[in-house]
Amino acid sequence: MKVIGKILCVLIPLALISCNTTADSGTNTSDSESDASPTGFFGEKITDEGAIDASELLTMLQEGDSVFVKVRGTINECCQKKGCWMDVDLGNGKSMVVRFKDYEFFVPKNAAGYTAIMEGYAKLEVQDLDWLRHKAHDAGKSEEEIAAITEPETSITFMANGVIIK
């Protein structure tokens, strides 16, 4: 019985440690990532070949339309909770919200200012107040800034299946 107890004392901590690690999907979700470079591949492996500039998206879409496309743009902001969304500059003073297919991957929280190449579906749609306030909260906005959100917004949303950050 003492041997079994010793084995369990070794195996249980190892099992707990292994439950806390994730398979390598190209994501960096550690809290210490603020010092790490956010560059790399996230989600499906894609290339930058054939990517259009994000500023071209608005001319491609009418409300309710959806288009499968590869886009390049500058990351303005990322979710500071998990990296589960990012805002990408459209070049006209507006940005599009990028989320990730089936919540399968995240991007580094320190990716603002870097260039992203994303492949997936772009859509022009109305963002409701709940989402806009949730996004502002995740971005670390103050309660006053969140309370100031009183109107839905029509904007481009992007569901990415793969992202490259350069």
C-alpha positions, 0 to 999 in steps of 0.5 A: 500500500505504501508503494501505491501511495508513493506512486499516486503522490507522483502521478496526481501532480503530473496529471494536474500539470498536464491538464493545465497545458494545451496542445500547440495550436500556434497560440500564446495564451500565457499571462507573461506574453506581454514581453513575448513577440506576438508574431506567428501563425494562429488557427489554420496555417495560411499564407499572405499570398493574394491578401487584399488591403482591409480598406478594400472590404467596404467596397466589396460588401453591402449590408447582409452580404458575406464574402470569403477573402484574405485581408491584410490590415493593422491591428488597432486593439485586441481583447485583453481578457483572452485574445478572443477578438481583435479590431483591424483598421479599415483605413477610413477611421473605422475598424472591423471586429475580427473573431475566430472560427468556432472559438478554436484559437486566440491571438496574443493580447499584445498584438496591437500595432502589428500587421495581421493577414486573415482568411475567412468570411467578411460581413457587413452587419449591425453590432448590437449594444450588448456586444459593443459593451462586452467588447469595450469591457474586454478591451479594458474601457472605463465604466464611463466609456462603456455607459457612453455606448448607446447606439448600435453600429453597422460595421464589418465583422470578420470570422477568421479561420487563420491569422498570420501576425507580422 
